[in-house]
Amino acid sequence: MAGRIEDYALIGDMQTAALVCRDGTVDWLCLPRFDSPAIFAGLLGTEEHGFWRLGPAHSDEEEPPTAVRRRYRGDSLVLESEWETTRGSVRVTDFMPPRDGAPQLVRIVEGLSGRVQMRSALRMRFSYGRVVPWVHRVGERLVAVAGPDSVWFDSTAETHGEDLTTYSDFTVSPGERVAFTISWEPSHHSPPAVPEPEVALANTEEFWRDWVAQCTYHGPYREAVIRSLITLKALTYAPTGGIVAAPTTSLPEEIGGVRNWDYRFTWLRDAAITLSSLLRTGYREEARAWREWLLRAVAGDPENLQIMYGIAGERELGESELDWLPGYENSRPVRVGNGAADQLQLDVYGEVTEALHLAHMTGLARNDYASLLQLKLIRYLETHWQEPDEGIWEVRGPRRHFVHSKVMAWVAVDRTIRLIEAGDADGPLEQWRELRDDIHRDVCEKGYDPERNTFTQSYGSQELDASLLLIPQVGFLPPDDKRVIGTIEAIQRELSTPDGFVLRYPTSAGDDPSLDGLAGEEGAFLACSFWLADDLAMIGRVDEARKLFEKLLALRNDLGLLAEEWDPVHQRQVGNFPQAFSHVPLIDTALRLTASGAYGG
């Protein structure tokens, strides 16, 4: 059985990522890309679906021992896990080198004290646990082959096969180091080069040290901000600049429920807000790469803008179910692909335009096609902003006139007007000023409930929606507007959990899927909770904002990582992990609180 979501560590090479549990088991790894089929899918099933455990030996009747300590080595994505046993102590260092050739996962065992018996158990299952590869020796190396894929296994330790699993049993003493590496290569290619684990370790540490040195934030929350930035960098697909929402699929928003989605794609919304955080902390190269990815993905077809694309800009992301996987803690179905790619979500026009505007304002070299794209997006909105859509939360119920979608349409027009006013683009200025005013008026008349003094989820509805917290943050209304304050306070009353965290919106009770087209419930949405902290700071309640922010920081696991949501009943993380949409607002709130001086210590 897989560990709790927060029991996992992330390692990655900016093209894919692995999750390593506290007991030294790699339960998730897709090769060669984030969105490739997994060779270790135990996270969504059982050990029969693939895993790699490396740790102190134990009997078959015992649970694998868990590490007593683990940490990232400095500001890097190099993981160190340490065990204390009756016979001594040992450390395992796990990492994935930034690629210069075949993708690799490297694991180095180091004896610290005494003599510790160790075991590596490697069970590769291709195609999300469905295919047993042919494992055989080529010289001193092992290779697992199935269809187009081959995975090469290298180690100085002796190996033997048993029950379709490759084992290594060995003992380490103080100072001894034993390395293991798997490398992926297309099965029709020549074997990848024999790895050099110690050289790869030094190069990986140097890469992360140099990257982190570019960060311009030096405030009181630097540790949390740096770890979040490293996580966002790890979720970036280096060859194209695309940014995945998370490296996993189908980790449930409700344990045992059906709200299980594939997040290994580039949502324009998530990527745009990630870009914003990277820009404001000094990372302009990532911003440039994402802008280039966006221009390639959208190409000459902004009228058919998708809400998400594949990490190389692919448009076809058809959704299917893997019925041979029982799901994380029996949360079914397990989905790959994402049918929401075909939805209409008008807010993405605003997020993309805001990101392009920020890139321009922070001095990113001008790109004429980016300006042209921005103008094309507004021309589309001119004739479509009054349509209902599926909204930011990708509801699978009927389309509605979501207030947040209209607000972000206003943002798109507003930022484009600023571009024209600055002399950096040409467009019908007065016509679009009128459009901006029309959208603003429409939202304030149809999306606001004067009796309750709050904006609502959609036109004519009574429900609230945490996305309304973004109204002051995007400049639609000033923070001191009574309607803004009323909305913040209404969300605190009606969408907050007893812990003070925020739900996205009221899901329907029981099995009535009338609100979002789905049965079941979900946890508190961490991004929304950070948004509330932001808003509280903006309206002058800075002490309350700081306390909420620090409560949210306490939800991170021991390595500083956050999933999508927090289950307030079972007090655990839920949803795909780690989640860009949680780490981005963490950075944003830290920057806001630092600027306001609202921090303790």
C-alpha positions as CSV (number, residue, x, y, z in Angstrom):
1,M,0.0,0.0,0.0
2,A,1.3,3.5,-0.9
3,G,2.2,5.9,1.8
4,R,0.3,9.0,2.7
5,I,0.6,11.7,0.1
6,E,2.7,13.9,2.4
7,D,5.1,10.9,3.0
8,Y,6.6,11.4,-0.5
9,A,9.6,13.4,-1.6
10,L,10.0,14.8,-5.1
11,I,13.1,14.3,-7.2
12,G,13.3,15.3,-10.9
13,D,15.3,16.4,-13.9
14,M,13.0,19.1,-15.4
15,Q,11.6,16.5,-17.9
16,T,10.0,14.0,-15.5
17,A,9.9,13.3,-11.8
18,A,9.8,10.5,-9.2
19,L,8.1,10.3,-5.8
20,V,10.2,8.6,-3.1
21,C,8.4,7.4,0.1
22,R,9.8,7.6,3.7
23,D,10.6,3.9,3.5
24,G,12.9,4.4,0.5
25,T,10.4,3.2,-2.1
26,V,10.0,4.9,-5.5
27,D,6.3,4.5,-6.1
28,W,5.9,6.8,-9.1
29,L,8.1,7.4,-12.1
30,C,7.1,8.1,-15.8
31,L,9.8,7.8,-18.4
32,P,11.0,9.7,-20.4
33,R,8.5,12.6,-19.9
34,F,6.1,13.7,-17.2
35,D,3.2,12.5,-19.3
36,S,4.8,9.2,-20.4
37,P,3.4,5.9,-19.0
38,A,4.7,5.0,-15.6
39,I,7.3,2.3,-15.0
40,F,6.6,2.5,-11.3
41,A,2.9,2.9,-10.7
42,G,2.6,1.4,-7.2
43,L,1.3,4.8,-6.0
44,L,-1.9,4.1,-7.8
45,G,-2.0,0.4,-7.1
46,T,0.1,-2.3,-5.4
47,E,3.7,-3.5,-5.6
48,E,2.5,-5.6,-8.6
49,H,2.3,-2.4,-10.6
50,G,6.0,-1.4,-10.1
51,F,8.2,0.0,-7.4
52,W,11.9,0.3,-6.4
53,R,12.6,0.0,-2.6
54,L,16.1,0.7,-1.3
55,G,16.7,0.6,2.5
56,P,17.7,-1.6,5.4
57,A,16.8,-5.3,5.0
58,H,13.8,-6.6,6.8
59,S,11.8,-9.9,6.9
60,D,8.9,-10.5,4.7
61,E,6.6,-10.3,7.7
62,E,7.8,-6.9,8.7
63,E,6.8,-3.5,7.3
64,P,9.7,-1.8,5.6
65,P,11.5,0.5,8.1
66,T,11.0,4.2,7.5
67,A,13.8,6.8,7.5
68,V,14.2,8.6,10.8
69,R,15.5,11.7,9.1
70,R,15.3,13.1,5.5
71,R,16.1,16.4,3.9
72,Y,17.1,18.0,0.7
73,R,20.8,18.7,0.5
74,G,20.9,22.4,0.8
75,D,18.9,24.3,-1.7
76,S,18.7,21.5,-4.2
77,L,16.5,18.6,-5.3
78,V,19.0,16.0,-4.0
79,L,17.2,13.9,-1.3
80,E,19.0,12.4,1.7
81,S,17.2,9.8,3.8
82,E,18.8,8.2,6.9
83,W,17.9,5.1,8.9
84,E,19.0,4.1,12.4
85,T,19.0,0.3,12.9
86,T,20.2,-2.0,15.8
87,R,23.4,-2.6,13.8
88,G,24.2,0.9,12.6
89,S,23.1,3.8,10.5
90,V,22.9,4.4,6.8
91,R,22.1,7.2,4.3
92,V,20.5,6.9,0.9
93,T,20.9,9.8,-1.5
94,D,18.4,10.0,-4.4
95,F,18.4,12.4,-7.3
96,M,17.8,12.7,-11.1
97,P,20.6,14.6,-12.9
98,P,19.5,17.4,-15.3
99,R,19.7,15.6,-18.6
100,D,22.7,15.4,-20.8
101,G,21.7,12.2,-22.5
102,A,19.5,9.5,-21.1
103,P,17.2,10.2,-18.2
104,Q,18.6,8.7,-15.0
105,L,17.5,8.0,-11.5
106,V,20.5,7.6,-9.2
107,R,20.5,6.1,-5.7
108,I,23.7,6.1,-3.6
109,V,23.9,4.1,-0.3
110,E,26.4,5.3,2.2
111,G,27.3,3.6,5.5
112,L,27.4,6.0,8.5
113,S,28.1,3.7,11.5
114,G,28.2,0.0,12.2
115,R,27.4,-2.6,9.5
116,V,24.0,-2.4,8.0
117,Q,22.4,-5.0,5.8
118,M,20.7,-3.4,2.9
119,R,18.3,-4.6,0.2
120,S,17.3,-3.1,-3.2
121,A,14.1,-4.6,-4.7
122,L,13.4,-3.4,-8.2
123,R,10.2,-4.3,-10.0
124,M,9.7,-2.5,-13.3
125,R,6.3,-2.7,-14.9
126,F,5.8,-0.7,-18.1
127,S,2.6,1.0,-19.3
128,Y,1.3,2.0,-15.8
129,G,1.9,-1.5,-14.3
130,R,0.3,-3.5,-17.1
131,V,3.3,-4.8,-18.9
132,V,6.0,-7.1,-17.5
133,P,9.2,-6.4,-19.4
134,W,11.8,-8.9,-20.6
135,V,14.8,-8.5,-18.2
136,H,18.1,-9.9,-19.3
137,R,21.8,-9.3,-19.0
138,V,23.9,-7.5,-21.6
139,G,27.5,-7.9,-20.4
140,E,27.6,-6.7,-16.8
141,R,24.4,-4.6,-17.2
142,L,20.7,-5.5,-16.8
143,V,18.1,-4.2,-19.2
144,A,14.3,-4.4,-19.1
145,V,12.7,-4.2,-22.5
146,A,9.0,-3.9,-23.5
147,G,7.9,-2.4,-26.8
148,P,9.5,1.0,-27.5
149,D,11.1,1.3,-24.0
150,S,14.2,0.0,-22.4
151,V,15.5,0.7,-18.9
152,W,19.1,-0.1,-18.1
153,F,20.1,-1.0,-14.5
154,D,23.7,-0.5,-13.3
155,S,25.3,-1.2,-10.0
156,T,28.5,-2.5,-8.5
157,A,26.3,-4.6,-6.1
158,E,25.5,-8.2,-7.2
159,T,21.9,-8.8,-8.3
160,H,19.6,-11.8,-8.6
161,G,16.2,-12.3,-10.0
162,E,13.2,-13.8,-8.1
163,D,9.4,-13.5,-8.6
164,L,9.9,-11.1,-11.6
165,T,11.9,-8.7,-9.3
166,T,15.6,-7.8,-9.3
167,Y,17.2,-7.9,-5.8
168,S,20.5,-6.8,-4.5
169,D,21.5,-7.8,-0.9
170,F,24.7,-6.2,0.5
171,T,26.2,-4.7,3.6
172,V,27.7,-1.2,4.1
173,S,30.2,0.0,6.7
174,P,31.2,3.6,7.6
175,G,32.4,5.4,4.5
176,E,31.4,2.7,2.0
177,R,29.3,3.9,-0.9
178,V,27.2,1.7,-3.3
179,A,25.5,3.2,-6.2
180,F,22.5,2.1,-8.3
181,T,21.2,3.8,-11.5
182,I,18.4,3.2,-13.9
183,S,18.6,4.9,-17.3
184,W,15.9,5.0,-20.0
185,E,16.5,4.7,-23.7
186,P,14.3,3.9,-26.7
187,S,14.6,0.1,-27.1
188,H,15.8,0.3,-30.7
189,H,18.7,2.6,-29.8
190,S,22.2,1.6,-28.6
191,P,22.6,1.2,-24.8
192,P,23.0,4.5,-22.9
193,A,26.4,5.3,-21.5
194,V,27.4,3.6,-18.3
195,P,26.6,6.1,-15.5
196,E,29.0,7.9,-13.3
197,P,27.0,8.4,-10.2
198,E,29.4,10.5,-8.2
199,V,30.1,12.9,-11.1
200,A,26.4,13.1,-11.7
201,L,25.8,14.0,-8.0
202,A,28.4,16.8,-8.1
203,N,26.9,18.2,-11.3
204,T,23.4,18.1,-10.0
205,E,24.3,19.9,-6.8
206,E,26.1,22.6,-8.8
207,F,23.1,23.0,-11.1
208,W,20.7,23.7,-8.3
209,R,23.2,25.9,-6.4
210,D,23.7,28.1,-9.5
211,W,20.0,28.3,-10.2
212,V,18.9,29.2,-6.7
213,A,21.6,31.9,-6.6
214,Q,19.5,33.9,-9.1
215,C,16.7,34.4,-6.6
216,T,16.1,38.0,-5.7
217,Y,13.9,37.4,-2.6
218,H,15.8,37.6,0.7
219,G,12.9,38.1,3.1
220,P,11.9,36.2,6.3
221,Y,10.2,33.4,4.5
222,R,13.1,32.6,2.2
223,E,13.3,28.9,3.1
224,A,9.7,28.3,2.1
225,V,10.0,30.5,-1.0
226,I,13.1,28.8,-2.2
227,R,11.7,25.4,-1.7
228,S,8.6,26.4,-3.7
229,L,10.7,27.9,-6.5
230,I,12.7,24.7,-6.7
231,T,9.5,22.7,-6.9
232,L,8.2,25.0,-9.7
233,K,11.4,24.6,-11.6
234,A,11.2,20.9,-11.2
235,L,7.7,21.0,-12.8
236,T,9.1,22.8,-15.9
237,Y,9.7,20.7,-19.0
238,A,13.1,22.0,-20.0
239,P,13.1,21.2,-23.7
240,T,10.0,23.4,-24.4
241,G,9.4,25.7,-21.3
242,G,6.0,24.1,-20.7
243,I,5.0,23.8,-17.0
244,V,3.0,20.8,-15.7
245,A,0.4,21.5,-13.0
246,A,1.7,18.4,-11.1
247,P,3.8,15.3,-11.9
248,T,1.1,12.9,-11.0
249,T,-2.3,11.7,-12.1
250,S,-5.4,10.6,-10.1
251,L,-4.2,11.4,-6.5
252,P,-7.7,11.9,-5.1
253,E,-9.3,15.1,-3.9
254,E,-11.4,12.9,-1.7
255,I,-10.0,9.6,-0.4
256,G,-12.1,6.8,-2.0
257,G,-13.8,9.3,-4.3
258,V,-14.1,9.9,-8.0
259,R,-12.4,13.4,-8.2
260,N,-9.2,12.0,-9.6
261,W,-7.6,13.9,-12.5
262,D,-4.5,13.8,-14.6
263,Y,-2.4,17.0,-14.0
264,R,0.6,16.2,-16.1
265,F,-0.2,18.9,-18.7
266,T,0.3,22.6,-19.1
267,W,-2.7,24.6,-18.0
268,L,-2.5,28.1,-19.3
269,R,-3.8,29.4,-16.1
270,D,-1.4,27.5,-13.8
271,A,1.6,28.2,-16.1
272,A,0.8,31.9,-16.3
273,I,0.6,32.4,-12.5
274,T,3.8,30.3,-12.2
275,L,5.5,32.6,-14.6
276,S,4.3,35.5,-12.6
277,S,6.0,34.2,-9.4
278,L,9.2,33.3,-11.2
279,L,9.4,36.8,-12.8
280,R,8.9,38.5,-9.4
281,T,11.7,36.5,-7.9
282,G,14.3,37.1,-10.6
283,Y,13.8,34.2,-13.1
284,R,13.5,35.8,-16.5
285,E,14.9,32.9,-18.5
286,E,12.0,30.7,-17.4
287,A,9.6,33.5,-18.4
288,R,11.1,33.8,-21.8
289,A,11.0,30.0,-22.4
290,W,7.3,29.9,-21.3
291,R,6.4,32.8,-23.6
292,E,8.0,30.9,-26.5
293,W,6.1,27.7,-25.5
294,L,2.8,29.7,-25.5
295,L,3.4,31.2,-28.9
296,R,4.1,27.8,-30.4
297,A,1.2,26.1,-28.6
298,V,-1.4,28.8,-29.6
299,A,0.3,29.4,-33.0
300,G,-2.1,31.1,-35.4
301,D,-5.3,29.9,-33.8
302,P,-6.1,32.0,-30.8
303,E,-9.8,31.7,-31.6
304,N,-9.5,28.0,-30.5
305,L,-7.4,28.7,-27.5
306,Q,-7.4,25.6,-25.2
307,I,-7.2,25.8,-21.5
308,M,-4.4,23.3,-21.4
309,Y,-1.9,21.7,-23.8
310,G,0.6,18.9,-23.7
311,I,4.1,19.8,-22.4
312,A,5.3,20.2,-26.0
313,G,2.2,22.0,-27.1
314,E,0.1,19.0,-28.0
315,R,-3.6,19.6,-28.4
316,E,-5.1,16.1,-28.3
317,L,-5.3,15.1,-24.6
318,G,-8.2,12.6,-24.7
319,E,-9.2,11.2,-21.3
320,S,-9.4,7.5,-20.6
321,E,-9.5,5.2,-17.5
322,L,-6.9,2.6,-16.5
323,D,-9.2,-0.1,-15.1
324,W,-6.4,-2.4,-14.0
325,L,-5.2,0.0,-11.4
326,P,-7.3,0.1,-8.1
327,G,-6.3,3.7,-7.5
328,Y,-4.7,5.5,-4.6
329,E,-6.4,4.0,-1.4
330,N,-9.1,2.6,-3.7
331,S,-9.9,6.0,-5.2
332,R,-11.2,5.2,-8.7
333,P,-11.2,5.8,-11.5
334,V,-7.5,6.3,-12.4
335,R,-7.5,8.7,-15.4
336,V,-4.9,9.6,-18.0
337,G,-5.5,12.5,-20.4
338,N,-7.9,15.2,-19.4
339,G,-11.2,15.9,-21.1
340,A,-11.4,19.4,-19.6
341,A,-9.0,20.4,-22.4
342,D,-12.1,21.0,-24.6
343,Q,-13.9,23.3,-22.1
344,L,-14.5,27.0,-22.6
345,Q,-12.9,28.9,-19.7
346,L,-12.9,32.6,-20.4
347,D,-10.7,33.4,-17.5
348,V,-7.6,31.9,-19.2
349,Y,-7.6,34.9,-21.6
350,G,-7.1,37.1,-18.6
351,E,-4.4,35.0,-17.0
352,V,-2.4,34.7,-20.2
353,T,-2.7,38.4,-21.0
354,E,-1.7,39.3,-17.4
355,A,1.4,37.1,-17.7
356,L,2.4,38.6,-21.0
357,H,1.9,42.1,-19.6
358,L,4.0,41.3,-16.5
359,A,6.8,39.9,-18.8
360,H,6.7,43.1,-20.8
361,M,6.7,45.3,-17.7
362,T,9.7,43.5,-16.1
363,G,11.8,44.1,-19.2
364,L,11.6,40.9,-21.0
365,A,12.7,41.5,-24.6
366,R,9.8,42.6,-26.8
367,N,8.3,39.9,-29.0
368,D,6.1,41.3,-31.7
369,Y,4.1,38.1,-32.1
370,A,3.3,38.1,-28.3
371,S,1.8,41.6,-28.7
372,L,-0.1,40.4,-31.8
373,L,-1.4,37.4,-29.9
374,Q,-2.6,39.6,-27.1
375,L,-4.6,41.8,-29.5
376,K,-6.1,38.7,-31.1
377,L,-7.2,37.4,-27.7
378,I,-9.1,40.7,-27.1
379,R,-10.8,40.6,-30.4
380,Y,-12.0,37.1,-29.5
381,L,-13.3,38.3,-26.1
382,E,-15.1,41.2,-27.7
383,T,-17.7,38.8,-29.2
384,H,-17.5,36.0,-26.6
385,W,-17.2,37.5,-23.1
386,Q,-20.9,37.4,-22.6
387,E,-21.1,33.6,-23.1
388,P,-21.4,31.2,-20.2
389,D,-18.4,28.9,-19.6
390,E,-17.1,26.1,-17.3
391,G,-15.0,28.5,-15.2
392,I,-11.8,28.3,-13.4
393,W,-12.7,25.1,-11.5
394,E,-13.6,23.1,-14.7
395,V,-17.0,22.1,-13.5
396,R,-18.5,19.2,-15.4
397,G,-22.0,20.5,-14.9
398,P,-23.8,23.0,-17.1
399,R,-22.1,26.2,-18.2
400,R,-22.7,29.4,-16.3
401,H,-21.9,33.0,-16.3
402,F,-19.1,32.7,-13.7
403,V,-18.1,36.0,-12.1
404,H,-14.5,35.1,-11.9
405,S,-14.5,34.4,-15.7
406,K,-16.0,37.9,-16.4
407,V,-13.5,39.6,-14.0
408,M,-10.6,38.0,-15.9
409,A,-12.0,39.0,-19.2
410,W,-11.9,42.5,-17.8
411,V,-8.3,41.9,-16.8
412,A,-7.4,40.9,-20.4
413,V,-8.9,44.0,-21.8
414,D,-7.4,46.3,-19.2
415,R,-3.9,45.0,-19.6
416,T,-4.1,45.3,-23.4
417,I,-5.3,48.9,-23.0
418,R,-2.3,49.6,-20.9
419,L,0.0,48.1,-23.6
420,I,-1.6,50.4,-26.2
421,E,-1.4,53.4,-24.0
422,A,2.3,52.7,-23.5
423,G,2.8,52.9,-27.2
424,D,3.8,49.2,-27.5
425,A,0.9,48.0,-29.6
426,D,-1.8,49.5,-31.8
427,G,-5.5,48.9,-31.3
428,P,-9.0,50.6,-31.1
429,L,-8.3,52.3,-27.8
430,E,-11.6,54.0,-27.2
431,Q,-13.6,50.9,-28.4
432,W,-11.8,48.7,-25.9
433,R,-12.1,51.3,-23.1
434,E,-15.9,51.0,-23.7
435,L,-15.6,47.2,-23.6
436,R,-13.7,47.3,-20.4
437,D,-16.4,49.5,-18.8
438,D,-19.2,47.3,-20.2
439,I,-17.7,44.2,-18.6
440,H,-17.1,46.0,-15.3
441,R,-20.7,47.3,-15.2
442,D,-22.1,43.9,-16.1
443,V,-20.2,42.1,-13.3
444,C,-21.2,44.7,-10.7
445,E,-24.9,44.6,-11.7
446,K,-25.4,40.8,-12.2
447,G,-22.7,39.2,-10.1
448,Y,-23.2,41.1,-6.9
449,D,-25.8,40.4,-4.2
450,P,-26.5,43.8,-2.4
451,E,-28.5,42.2,0.3
452,R,-25.6,40.0,1.5
453,N,-23.0,42.5,0.3
454,T,-21.0,39.9,-1.6
455,F,-20.2,38.9,-5.1
456,T,-21.5,35.4,-6.0
457,Q,-20.2,32.4,-7.9
458,S,-22.2,33.1,-11.0
459,Y,-24.9,35.5,-12.2
460,G,-28.1,34.9,-10.3
461,S,-26.7,32.3,-8.0
462,Q,-26.6,32.4,-4.2
463,E,-23.4,30.3,-3.9
464,L,-20.0,31.8,-3.1
465,D,-16.7,31.0,-4.8
466,A,-13.2,31.4,-3.4
467,S,-12.0,32.7,-6.8
468,L,-13.9,35.9,-5.9
469,L,-10.9,36.6,-3.6
470,L,-8.9,37.6,-6.7
471,I,-11.1,40.6,-7.4
472,P,-8.9,43.1,-5.4
473,Q,-5.7,41.3,-6.4
474,V,-6.2,41.8,-10.1
475,G,-7.3,45.5,-9.6
476,F,-11.0,45.0,-10.6
477,L,-12.0,46.9,-7.4
478,P,-9.8,48.5,-4.7
479,P,-9.3,46.6,-1.5
480,D,-11.2,49.2,0.6
481,D,-14.4,48.9,-1.5
482,K,-17.2,47.7,0.7
483,R,-18.2,45.1,-1.8
484,V,-14.7,43.6,-1.7
485,I,-14.6,43.6,2.1
486,G,-18.1,42.1,2.2
487,T,-17.1,39.3,-0.2
488,I,-14.0,38.5,1.9
489,E,-16.0,38.3,5.1
490,A,-18.8,36.2,3.4
491,I,-16.2,33.7,2.2
492,Q,-14.7,33.5,5.7
493,R,-18.2,32.7,7.1
494,E,-19.5,30.3,4.5
495,L,-16.5,28.7,2.8
496,S,-14.0,28.3,5.7
497,T,-13.3,25.1,7.5
498,P,-13.0,25.1,11.3
499,D,-9.2,25.4,10.8
500,G,-9.7,28.6,8.9
501,F,-8.8,27.2,5.5
502,V,-10.9,27.8,2.4
503,L,-13.1,25.6,0.2
504,R,-13.3,26.4,-3.5
505,Y,-17.1,26.5,-3.4
506,P,-19.9,24.5,-1.7
507,T,-19.9,21.1,-3.3
508,S,-23.3,19.4,-3.3
509,A,-24.4,17.2,-0.4
510,G,-24.3,13.5,-0.7
511,D,-24.6,12.2,-4.3
512,D,-26.3,15.3,-5.7
513,P,-23.9,16.5,-8.4
514,S,-25.9,19.7,-9.2
515,L,-23.2,22.2,-8.5
516,D,-20.2,20.8,-10.4
517,G,-21.5,17.7,-12.1
518,L,-19.6,15.3,-9.7
519,A,-20.5,13.3,-6.7
520,G,-18.7,13.5,-3.4
521,E,-16.8,16.2,-1.5
522,E,-13.3,17.7,-1.5
523,G,-10.8,19.2,0.9
524,A,-9.9,22.8,1.5
525,F,-8.2,24.2,-1.5
526,L,-4.7,25.5,-0.5
527,A,-4.4,28.1,-3.2
528,C,-7.7,29.7,-2.1
529,S,-6.5,29.7,1.5
530,F,-3.4,31.6,0.4
531,W,-5.6,34.0,-1.5
532,L,-7.5,34.8,1.7
533,A,-4.3,35.6,3.5
534,D,-3.4,38.0,0.6
535,D,-6.8,39.7,0.8
536,L,-6.6,40.0,4.6
537,A,-3.3,41.8,4.2
538,M,-4.7,44.0,1.5
539,I,-7.6,45.2,3.7
540,G,-5.3,46.0,6.6
541,R,-5.9,42.8,8.7
542,V,-2.2,42.0,8.4
543,D,-1.8,40.1,11.7
544,E,-4.7,37.8,10.8
545,A,-3.1,37.4,7.4
546,R,0.3,36.4,8.8
547,K,-1.3,33.9,11.2
548,L,-3.2,32.2,8.4
549,F,-0.1,32.1,6.2
550,E,1.9,30.5,8.9
551,K,-0.8,27.9,9.6
552,L,-0.7,27.1,5.9
553,L,3.1,26.8,6.0
554,A,2.7,24.2,8.8
555,L,0.7,22.0,6.4
556,R,3.7,21.4,4.2
557,N,5.4,18.1,4.7
558,D,8.8,17.8,6.3
559,L,10.4,18.7,3.0
560,G,8.3,21.8,2.3
561,L,6.0,20.2,-0.3
562,L,2.2,20.8,-0.8
563,A,-0.5,18.9,-2.6
564,E,-3.5,20.5,-4.1
565,E,-5.8,20.3,-1.0
566,W,-6.0,19.7,2.7
567,D,-8.5,17.2,4.2
568,P,-9.7,19.0,7.3
569,V,-11.4,15.8,8.7
570,H,-8.5,13.4,8.4
571,Q,-5.9,16.1,8.7
572,R,-3.9,15.1,5.7
573,Q,-2.9,16.3,2.2
574,V,-5.0,15.2,-0.8
575,G,-4.9,15.8,-4.5
576,N,-2.1,15.7,-7.0
577,F,1.4,16.2,-5.5
578,P,3.3,18.4,-5.5
579,Q,1.0,21.0,-6.9
580,A,2.2,24.2,-8.7
581,F,-1.1,25.9,-7.9
582,S,-0.3,25.6,-4.2
583,H,3.3,26.7,-4.3
584,V,2.7,29.7,-6.5
585,P,0.4,31.5,-4.1
586,L,2.7,30.6,-1.2
587,I,5.4,32.6,-2.9
588,D,3.0,35.5,-3.7
589,T,1.7,35.7,-0.2
590,A,5.2,35.7,1.2
591,L,6.2,38.5,-1.0
592,R,3.1,40.5,0.0
593,L,3.6,40.0,3.7
594,T,7.3,40.8,3.4
595,A,6.5,44.1,1.6
596,S,3.9,45.0,4.3
597,G,6.3,44.1,7.2
598,A,3.6,41.6,8.5
599,Y,5.8,38.8,9.7
600,G,6.8,37.5,13.1
601,G,10.2,37.0,14.6
